[in-house]
Amino acid sequence: MTKDKTLIVGATPNPTRYAFTAADFLQRAGKPFIPLSIKKGHVLGEEILDLRQKPYFEDIHTITLYLNAGHQKEWEEYLLSLEPKRIIFNPGAENPRLAQKAQNAGIETLNACTLVMINSGQY
């Protein structure tokens, strides 16, 4: 299967949060997404999967992070094990250590805003 899905790490059912808006923008752009978080609920009809269970996916193109660096540490190895093509560190989620690990594994990393990337056609 083609790696075309986006994993939204730090997803939330709260429509005032950027992670929710990212899901909305992805859906409007026709790009499949999977919400993943320690929070429970739904995002635009998609159940938020439990990050603590570390579900496995084979078809992740992009991981877009909405967790700050301190909250990412626990999940770094798990996220890298999913072998995405790229990881987007949204504002507030920048993490040079994880970015370096990802680059060493051949994963593209961007300190960027998923919302801007989608709206400007760079996604």
Buried (B, 14 or more C-beta within 10 A) or exposed (E): EEBEBBBBBBBBBEEEBBBBBBBBBBBEEEBEBBBBBBBEBEBBEBEBBEBEEBEEBEBBBBBBBBBBBEBBEEBBEEBBEBEBEBBBBBEEBBBEEBBEBBEEEEBEBBEBBBBEBBEEEEB
